[in-house]
């Protein structure tokens, strides 16, 4: 059985780079991986979804209802591709809504999107990744911060350990210093969030 990761967002957010980091980390950890890029890759601001399949898999595309994790770099696009997930699967979400570049289009608020996803049975972990990356000095590192966040929640353990992911960030991204810093910042935010949740449950 494989582990299926869906990356969804809009062009220009570094989704393809995120997929390359995941694939590089899996291979460096001795695993098998297939990657498929499927939508709007040439259009900045257009819909983009990438399938990353880890383990003993033969086809690059994740069949509907077979995804184990969705990493949403933008909320509307995350909601668009939840049909790829298994029921109740986790979603790590950048708390950001980018309206499509079309006139007179009404888009739902972030709160409504998250509420709808949770009411549909998905576990949603949301973080303002773009804002947090900006605090570190480069909003473009939002994608690696979100990977670190997912790793810190333990949601990428079946793909690669956090150290392997951080090493892959350094190999894949030219501005590796800030990108690696963003990865570990996201990781720490996730672990701190997990500790807070545990304390509330006690």
C-alpha positions as a LaTeX table, in Angstrom:
\begin{tabular}{lrrr}
\hline
Residue & $x$ (\AA) & $y$ (\AA) & $z$ (\AA) \\
\hline
Unk1 & 0.00 & 0.00 & 0.00 \\
Unk2 & 1.20 & 3.50 & $-0.83$ \\
Unk3 & 0.78 & 6.87 & 0.83 \\
Unk4 & $-0.96$ & 9.42 & $-1.38$ \\
Unk5 & $-0.41$ & 13.16 & $-0.99$ \\
Unk6 & $-2.39$ & 15.81 & $-2.86$ \\
Unk7 & $-0.85$ & 19.29 & $-3.25$ \\
Unk8 & $-3.36$ & 21.94 & $-4.32$ \\
Unk9 & $-3.14$ & 25.69 & $-4.84$ \\
Unk10 & $-2.64$ & 28.31 & $-7.51$ \\
Unk11 & 0.20 & 28.97 & $-9.91$ \\
Unk12 & 3.11 & 30.88 & $-8.43$ \\
Unk13 & 2.83 & 29.44 & $-4.91$ \\
Unk14 & 5.63 & 26.93 & $-5.28$ \\
Unk15 & 3.48 & 23.81 & $-5.53$ \\
Unk16 & 5.74 & 22.12 & $-8.08$ \\
Unk17 & 8.75 & 22.89 & $-5.91$ \\
Unk18 & 6.98 & 21.37 & $-2.90$ \\
Unk19 & 6.37 & 18.20 & $-4.88$ \\
Unk20 & 10.03 & 18.06 & $-5.92$ \\
Unk21 & 11.09 & 18.42 & $-2.27$ \\
Unk22 & 8.78 & 15.58 & $-1.22$ \\
Unk23 & 9.98 & 13.33 & $-4.03$ \\
Unk24 & 13.64 & 14.09 & $-3.35$ \\
Unk25 & 13.19 & 13.33 & 0.37 \\
Unk26 & 11.43 & 10.04 & $-0.32$ \\
Unk27 & 14.16 & 8.91 & $-2.72$ \\
Unk28 & 16.91 & 10.01 & $-0.34$ \\
Unk29 & 15.21 & 7.95 & 2.38 \\
Unk30 & 15.23 & 4.85 & 0.17 \\
Unk31 & 11.58 & 4.91 & $-0.83$ \\
Unk32 & 9.73 & 4.87 & $-4.15$ \\
Unk33 & 7.73 & 7.83 & $-5.42$ \\
Unk34 & 5.70 & 8.92 & $-8.44$ \\
Unk35 & 4.74 & 12.54 & $-9.14$ \\
Unk36 & 2.12 & 13.87 & $-11.56$ \\
Unk37 & 1.44 & 17.53 & $-12.33$ \\
Unk38 & $-2.00$ & 17.94 & $-13.81$ \\
Unk39 & $-3.50$ & 21.45 & $-14.07$ \\
Unk40 & $-2.76$ & 25.02 & $-15.07$ \\
Unk41 & 1.00 & 24.84 & $-14.68$ \\
Unk42 & 1.76 & 27.61 & $-17.18$ \\
Unk43 & $-0.76$ & 30.10 & $-15.82$ \\
Unk44 & 0.24 & 32.16 & $-12.81$ \\
Unk45 & $-2.79$ & 32.32 & $-10.53$ \\
Unk46 & $-4.43$ & 29.34 & $-12.24$ \\
Unk47 & $-5.51$ & 26.14 & $-10.52$ \\
Unk48 & $-2.68$ & 23.66 & $-9.86$ \\
Unk49 & $-2.82$ & 20.17 & $-8.34$ \\
Unk50 & 0.06 & 17.73 & $-7.99$ \\
Unk51 & $-0.20$ & 14.06 & $-7.05$ \\
Unk52 & 2.64 & 12.56 & $-5.00$ \\
Unk53 & 2.40 & 8.79 & $-4.53$ \\
Unk54 & 4.82 & 7.15 & $-2.12$ \\
Unk55 & 5.54 & 3.42 & $-1.90$ \\
Unk56 & 4.41 & 0.45 & $-3.95$ \\
Unk57 & 2.28 & 2.22 & $-6.57$ \\
Unk58 & 2.17 & 1.87 & $-10.36$ \\
Unk59 & 0.03 & 4.76 & $-11.65$ \\
Unk60 & 1.04 & 8.40 & $-11.04$ \\
Unk61 & $-2.48$ & 9.78 & $-10.54$ \\
Unk62 & $-4.30$ & 9.34 & $-7.22$ \\
Unk63 & $-7.73$ & 7.81 & $-7.86$ \\
Unk64 & $-10.67$ & 9.74 & $-6.39$ \\
Unk65 & $-11.23$ & 8.74 & $-2.77$ \\
Unk66 & $-7.73$ & 7.30 & $-2.29$ \\
Unk67 & $-5.74$ & 10.32 & $-1.05$ \\
Unk68 & $-4.28$ & 10.15 & 2.46 \\
Unk69 & $-3.34$ & 13.82 & 2.90 \\
Unk70 & $-4.09$ & 17.12 & 1.19 \\
Unk71 & $-1.69$ & 20.03 & 1.55 \\
Unk72 & $-3.61$ & 23.13 & 0.50 \\
Unk73 & $-1.56$ & 26.20 & $-0.33$ \\
Unk74 & $-4.80$ & 28.08 & $-1.04$ \\
Unk75 & $-8.20$ & 27.36 & 0.51 \\
Unk76 & $-10.47$ & 27.42 & $-2.55$ \\
Unk77 & $-8.22$ & 25.02 & $-4.46$ \\
Unk78 & $-7.96$ & 22.74 & $-1.44$ \\
Unk79 & $-11.74$ & 22.51 & $-1.34$ \\
Unk80 & $-11.84$ & 21.88 & $-5.09$ \\
Unk81 & $-9.79$ & 18.68 & $-4.80$ \\
Unk82 & $-11.09$ & 17.07 & $-1.60$ \\
Unk83 & $-12.80$ & 14.47 & $-3.78$ \\
Unk84 & $-9.37$ & 12.86 & $-4.13$ \\
Unk85 & $-9.20$ & 12.18 & $-0.37$ \\
Unk86 & $-10.34$ & 9.21 & 1.65 \\
Unk87 & $-13.20$ & 10.07 & 4.04 \\
Unk88 & $-11.93$ & 11.76 & 7.17 \\
Unk89 & $-8.42$ & 12.37 & 5.83 \\
Unk90 & $-6.37$ & 15.29 & 7.18 \\
Unk91 & $-5.92$ & 18.58 & 5.38 \\
Unk92 & $-3.13$ & 21.05 & 6.18 \\
Unk93 & $-4.25$ & 24.41 & 4.93 \\
Unk94 & $-2.61$ & 27.75 & 4.34 \\
Unk95 & $-5.14$ & 30.21 & 5.77 \\
Unk96 & $-5.42$ & 32.19 & 2.55 \\
Unk97 & $-8.12$ & 32.76 & $-0.07$ \\
Unk98 & $-7.11$ & 34.05 & $-3.51$ \\
Unk99 & $-10.17$ & 34.96 & $-5.61$ \\
Unk100 & $-9.93$ & 33.65 & $-9.19$ \\
Unk101 & $-8.98$ & 36.27 & $-11.80$ \\
Unk102 & $-12.53$ & 36.50 & $-13.14$ \\
Unk103 & $-14.98$ & 39.43 & $-12.85$ \\
Unk104 & $-18.09$ & 39.27 & $-10.67$ \\
Unk105 & $-17.10$ & 36.03 & $-8.97$ \\
Unk106 & $-18.22$ & 35.68 & $-5.36$ \\
Unk107 & $-15.92$ & 33.52 & $-3.27$ \\
Unk108 & $-16.59$ & 32.04 & 0.17 \\
Unk109 & $-14.67$ & 33.24 & 3.18 \\
Unk110 & $-11.88$ & 31.21 & 4.73 \\
Unk111 & $-14.05$ & 30.45 & 7.75 \\
Unk112 & $-16.86$ & 29.11 & 5.55 \\
Unk113 & $-14.45$ & 26.90 & 3.61 \\
Unk114 & $-12.93$ & 25.43 & 6.76 \\
Unk115 & $-16.36$ & 24.91 & 8.31 \\
Unk116 & $-17.62$ & 23.12 & 5.18 \\
Unk117 & $-14.55$ & 20.86 & 5.07 \\
Unk118 & $-14.94$ & 19.92 & 8.72 \\
Unk119 & $-18.66$ & 19.33 & 8.37 \\
Unk120 & $-17.81$ & 16.98 & 5.48 \\
Unk121 & $-15.75$ & 14.93 & 7.94 \\
Unk122 & $-12.22$ & 16.07 & 7.12 \\
Unk123 & $-9.69$ & 17.00 & 9.81 \\
Unk124 & $-8.45$ & 20.49 & 8.97 \\
Unk125 & $-5.25$ & 21.98 & 10.35 \\
Unk126 & $-4.99$ & 25.64 & 9.37 \\
Unk127 & $-2.06$ & 28.02 & 9.66 \\
Unk128 & $-1.35$ & 31.50 & 8.17 \\
Unk129 & 1.68 & 30.18 & 6.33 \\
Unk130 & 2.16 & 33.19 & 4.05 \\
Unk131 & 2.05 & 35.58 & 7.01 \\
Unk132 & 4.47 & 33.46 & 9.02 \\
Unk133 & 6.87 & 33.19 & 6.09 \\
Unk134 & 6.73 & 36.96 & 5.62 \\
Unk135 & 7.79 & 37.39 & 9.24 \\
Unk136 & 10.90 & 35.35 & 8.42 \\
Unk137 & 11.73 & 37.67 & 5.53 \\
Unk138 & 10.40 & 35.86 & 2.44 \\
Unk139 & 6.72 & 35.16 & 1.78 \\
Unk140 & 7.78 & 32.81 & $-1.05$ \\
Unk141 & 8.93 & 30.32 & 1.59 \\
Unk142 & 5.31 & 29.73 & 2.53 \\
Unk143 & 5.41 & 26.40 & 0.70 \\
Unk144 & 8.30 & 25.01 & 2.73 \\
Unk145 & 6.78 & 26.38 & 5.95 \\
Unk146 & 3.60 & 24.45 & 5.17 \\
Unk147 & 5.63 & 21.29 & 4.51 \\
Unk148 & 7.31 & 21.75 & 7.87 \\
Unk149 & 3.90 & 22.22 & 9.48 \\
Unk150 & 2.59 & 18.98 & 7.98 \\
Unk151 & 5.77 & 17.20 & 9.05 \\
Unk152 & 5.49 & 18.56 & 12.58 \\
Unk153 & 1.98 & 17.14 & 12.81 \\
Unk154 & 3.37 & 13.73 & 11.84 \\
Unk155 & 1.44 & 13.71 & 8.57 \\
Unk156 & 4.52 & 13.18 & 6.37 \\
Unk157 & 6.13 & 10.45 & 8.47 \\
Unk158 & 5.08 & 7.81 & 5.93 \\
Unk159 & 6.87 & 9.77 & 3.21 \\
Unk160 & 10.11 & 10.90 & 4.87 \\
Unk161 & 11.41 & 11.99 & 8.29 \\
Unk162 & 11.66 & 15.73 & 8.99 \\
Unk163 & 15.46 & 15.77 & 8.73 \\
Unk164 & 15.29 & 14.26 & 5.24 \\
Unk165 & 12.67 & 16.80 & 4.19 \\
Unk166 & 14.78 & 19.70 & 5.49 \\
Unk167 & 17.83 & 18.35 & 3.64 \\
Unk168 & 15.76 & 18.15 & 0.46 \\
Unk169 & 14.63 & 21.76 & 0.88 \\
Unk170 & 18.31 & 22.74 & 0.95 \\
Unk171 & 19.05 & 20.73 & $-2.19$ \\
Unk172 & 16.03 & 21.80 & $-4.25$ \\
Unk173 & 15.68 & 25.52 & $-3.46$ \\
Unk174 & 18.30 & 28.12 & $-4.35$ \\
Unk175 & 17.36 & 30.43 & $-1.47$ \\
Unk176 & 17.87 & 27.41 & 0.76 \\
Unk177 & 18.79 & 29.23 & 3.97 \\
Unk178 & 15.47 & 31.02 & 4.42 \\
Unk179 & 13.52 & 28.07 & 2.99 \\
Unk180 & 15.03 & 25.64 & 5.50 \\
Unk181 & 14.42 & 28.14 & 8.29 \\
Unk182 & 10.78 & 28.36 & 7.17 \\
Unk183 & 10.48 & 24.55 & 7.16 \\
Unk184 & 11.65 & 24.28 & 10.78 \\
Unk185 & 9.51 & 27.25 & 11.81 \\
Unk186 & 6.43 & 25.47 & 10.44 \\
Unk187 & 7.53 & 22.28 & 12.18 \\
Unk188 & 7.83 & 24.06 & 15.53 \\
Unk189 & 4.44 & 25.75 & 15.11 \\
Unk190 & 2.86 & 22.35 & 14.54 \\
Unk191 & 4.49 & 20.72 & 17.54 \\
Unk192 & 3.53 & 23.67 & 19.75 \\
Unk193 & $-0.05$ & 23.42 & 18.48 \\
Unk194 & $-0.09$ & 19.69 & 19.21 \\
Unk195 & 1.13 & 20.26 & 22.77 \\
Unk196 & $-1.58$ & 22.87 & 23.34 \\
Unk197 & $-4.23$ & 20.45 & 22.09 \\
Unk198 & $-2.96$ & 17.72 & 24.42 \\
Unk199 & $-3.09$ & 20.05 & 27.43 \\
Unk200 & $-6.69$ & 21.00 & 26.62 \\
Unk201 & $-7.67$ & 17.34 & 26.43 \\
Unk202 & $-6.25$ & 16.52 & 29.87 \\
\hline
\end{tabular}
